[in-house]
Amino acid sequence: MKKFLVLIVFAMIIIFALSCGNEKKSSGYELALITDVGTIDDRSFNQGSWEGLKKYAEEKGITHKYYQPTEKTTDAYIDSIDLAVAAGAKIVVTPGFLFEPAIYKAQDIHPEVNFVLLDGSPQDGNYQDFRIEKNVYSVFYAEEEAGFLAGYGAVKEGYTNLGFMGGMAVPAVVKFGYGFVQGVNYAAKEFGIKNVKVDYNYIGGFNPSPETQTKAASWYRNGVQVIFVAGGGAGNSVMSAAEQNNGYVIGVDVDQSSESPTVITSAMKMIGESVYNAIDEFYKGNFPGGNSVILDAKVHGIGLPMETSKFKNFTKEDYDNIYKKLVDGSVKILKDTDAKDVNKLPLDKIKVNLIQ
């Protein structure tokens, strides 16, 4: 009997030890994403980044987790980064320029951890010192090219009264807007379309609001047919206005076609692909740390989701042809640093109404 009890106890010890070993093995998360306070289903930067990270993790069987900071502050972002590192993160993805000061500090605090900073470059918070260490990969996108494609496609589709609403006049948003009006102008010139106009405004924020919905509704009632909104969550307000006023919307950053039947296309950054590729390079031993890159049409860093777009006249062939012009450089697009405001751009075939 005693021998039997001893065997049972011994067996239980082995089982317990094995379970503890498995728990230790499964605990910790190698891949981490820090959201910008938003959720991973925001149909924008957070979601696009998470989908790329999650896809890689699930394909390769790598543990992964996202962390949602309590507030939009550098300290809160660093706290979340610290949590991720403490939980075993080898690579941390941070989507958006708001992370610039946090990564500026984190690259020194955690030199053993690699960071992917999307839409930003590490800076001290005062834009006085920019510094990228070897454990940081800074990724930008050619928003002006994505905006150009959206504007070109909208005019080719038949729209002549358009609008652009940007969240704030930060570089990425300005590039979207500048590219959009240049695409509108290029199409108007190419197809000999007259009386094309664009209302242009920065709404002052990236969150949905009654004020933005009211403004968009007013634009639609005054004849604007489609609004390109580069404003994060503010796009939801524009979509609501479009649904109530028979208007249309061009989404931004990711494919937003599922957000509203009014979305005819989206000016996309290939966020998920860029995150996936960065992680893949890390595990291949080729992490491009210490570098800042701009992903453009040449590397398929931007585009329109033609599979889900609601175009009838702007065909896939049309899209491929104009895309090739971006790739081969036969179309040159001015960026945020090339003109003080939108009216300083060389737009000879359209009228832009800049609303302050």
N, C-alpha and C positions, 0 to 999 in steps of 0.2 A: 504493500500500500504506500509506504514511504517512498519507495523507488518510483512508483507511479506519479505521486505528487511532485517529486523532484523533476520528473520528465515534463510534467505539465508546466511547472514554473519555468523550467529551462526553455520550453517551447514559447511561452509567453514573452520571455525576455528577448528571444530571437525575433519574434514578430514585432515587438515594440521597437527594437533596434532598427529593423528593416523599415518600419513605417516612418521612424524619425529620419532615417537616411533619405527616404523618398521625399519627405516633406522638405528637407534641406535642399535636395536636388531641384525640386520644383518651385521652391520659393525664390523670389527675386525676379526682376524683369530686365532683360538685356536691352530692349528697345523701348524708348520712352518718348512720348509727345507731351509737351506742355501747351495747353490751349491758351488763347489770349483772354481768358475768363469765359469766352463763349463755349458752346457745346460742340461735340464732335458730329452733330447732325445739323450744323448751321447752313448747309448747302453753300459753303464758301470755303475760306482758307483752312479752317480747322478740320472740316470734314474731308476736303481734298487731301490734306496732309496725312490724316489718320488712315484714310483708305489706302494710300501708297505704303505706309508703314505696316499696316495690318496685312495687306496682301503679301508683302515680302515675308513677314513673320510667320504667317500661316503656311506659305509654300515651303519654308525652310524649317519649320518646327521650332521657332525661336520665341521665347517668352516676351510679352509686350504689354504695355499699360499706358494709359494717358492720365495726366494730372491736370486738374482744373483749379487755377489760382483763385483766391478769395476776392481779389480786386486787381484792377489794372495799374499796378505800381511795380517799380523795379524790385523793391523788397519782396513783394508777394511772388513775383516771378522767380527770384532767386531762392525763396523758400521752397517753391515747388521743384526747382531744379535740384536742390539739396535732397529733397525727399526721393526723387528719382535716382539720384546717385547712391544714396544710402540703401536703396532697394536693389542695387546691382546694375544700374544702367551703364552700358558701354557707349551708347550713342543716344543723344537727345536731340529731338527735332523741335524747333521753335518757329511757328508760323507768324510772320508779320514784323513790320518795322518797330513796333512797340517793344520788341525784345532786344533792340540794339544795346541799350545801356546795361541790361542784365547780362547779356553774353559778353560784353566788354569786361565785366567783373568775373563772370563764371569761368571764362577761359583761363584765368589765373588761379581761381579758387580750386578748380578741378582739372588740372593739366592732364590727368590720366583719362579723362572722358572726352569724347569727340562730340562736337555740336554741328548741327545743320541749321543755319539761320536763313529763313526764306524772306525775301523782299527787304533785306536789310544788311547793314555792315556794322560790326561792333564799334560803338562810339561812346564817349564818356558821359553822355546825357546833355552836354552843352554844345555838341557838334564842334568841339575844339580839337579833340584828339581821336583819330580813327586808327584802330590797330587790330589786325587779324593774326592771331597766333596759329601755330601749326595744327591745333586741334579744332579749328573752326573752318567750316566751308560755308561761304556766303553766296547765296543764290538770288539773282535778280531775273526778271523776265522782261521781254521787249513788249511792254503793254501797248506802245504806240502801234506796233504791227497788228496786235489783236484788235485794237480799236479801229484801225484802218480797214481790216477785213470786214468788220461789222458795219461800218459806214458804207463801204463799197457795196456790200451785199444788199443793204437796205434800199439804196437808191436803184440798184439793178432790179430789185424786186418791184419797184414802182413807187416807193415812198418819196415824197418831195418836201414834206413839212415834218421836220424831225426835232428831237430835243435831246440834250445831254444834261444829266444831273450827276454831279460828283459829290461824294461825301464831304471832303475837304481838299484844299489845293495842295496836297502832299504830292511828291514826285510821281508815284505810281498812278494816282488818279489823274493828274495833269497829263501824263503820257497817254492814258486811255482816251481822254478828251481830245487832245491834239491829234492823235491818230484817227479818231472817229471823224472829225471834220475834214481832215485831209482825204480820207477814204470817200466821203460824201462828195467832195470837190473833184476828186479824180474820176469818179463814176459819172458825175454830171458832165464833165468835160469830154470823157470818152464816148458817151452816148448822146451828146448834144442836148441834154435836158436843161431846160431853163426854169427860172423861178423856184429854185431850191433854197430852202432856208433852214437854219438850225437855231433854236433857243438854247442858251448855254448858261448853266448856273451851278455854283457850289452851295449845297444846302446847309453846310455847317456841322455835319455829324454823320455817323455811320449806324445809327440805330433807327428802328421804325418809329414814326411819330405822326400824330394827327396833322401837324403842320406840313410835313412832306406830302402826305396823302392829299391834303387840300390843294397844295401848290400843283401837284401833278394833275389833279382833276381839273384845275383851272386851265392848265396847258391843253389838255385833251379837248375841253369844251371850246377852246379858242382855235382849234384846228390842227394841233399837233397830232400826228398819226402814230408815231412810235417814239418812245423815250429809251435811250441807252442810259441805264443807271449804274454808275460805278460807285456804290455807296454801302457795300456790305448789307447789313440788316435793313437799311433804309429802302432797299429794293422791294421789300415786302409791302411797304406803304405805296410805292408806285404801282405795283402789281394790283393791289386792291383798287386803286383809282382807275387803272386800265379796265378792270373787270366791270366796274360800274359805269364806265363812259365809252365803251366800245373802242378802247385804245389797245396799243400793243407795246411790248417791252422787249428790250435786248438785255439779257442778263450779263453777269460778269464773273470772272475768276474760274468758275466751274460750270458744268452744264446744268442750267436751272430750268430746263424744260418741264420738269415734273412739278415745279413750284406753282405754276399757273398756266392755264391754256392760252394766256395772252403773250407768253414768252415765245418769240419767233426764232430766236437763236441766242447764243451767249458768246461773249468775247472771252475766250478761255486762256488761262495759263495752265500748262500741263503740270499741275502741282503734284498730283499723285505719282506721275511718272518720274518726276525729278527727285522726289523723296525716295522712291523705290531704287532708282539708279544710284543715288548717293550711298544708301545703305549697302547695296550690292558691292560697290567699290570698296567700302570699308571692310567687308568680309573677304574680299579678294586681296586685301592688303594694299589697296591703292587709294585709300581715302584722300581726296584732294584738299586736305586741310591747308590753311594759309592762303587760299585763293578765293577771289570773288569773281563770279562769272555772270554773264547775261545770256539767258537761254532765249534764242530767237527762232525764226522760221527755219534757219539753216539746220538747226538741231531738233526741229519739231518741238520747240519749247512753248509755242502758242498756237492758237487756231480756233476754228468754229466747229461745233459738233454737227456736221452736216447730216448725220444719221437721224438726229432727232429734231433738226431745224424744220420750221414750217414754211419754208420757201416754196413758191410755185414757179417763179420765173428765174430766180437765181439758182442755177443748176450746179451739180457736183463738178461738171466740166468747167463751168465758169469759175468756180471756187479754185479748182486745181490750177487753172491758168493764171489767176491773179496771185495765188500762193507762190507759184514758180517765179514770178517777178520779184517777190520779196526775197526768195532764196538766191536768185542770181544777181540781185542788187540793181536791177533795172528800174525799180521803184525805190526812191529815197524818201524817208519819212523824218520830219523834224521832231525833236523831242522837247521835253520840258525846259532844257537848258538852252534851246535855240531861239526862244521867243519869250518876251516878258509876259504877254498874255495872248489869248487866242486870236485877237484882232490883229496881232503883229505877224501872223502866219500868212504866207502868200496864197490866199484863197481868192481866185479870180472868177470862179463860176458860181459861187454860192454867197448867200448873205448870212452872217452869224450875228445873232442878237445876244450880246453878253449882258446878262442880268446880274447886277451887283447885289 
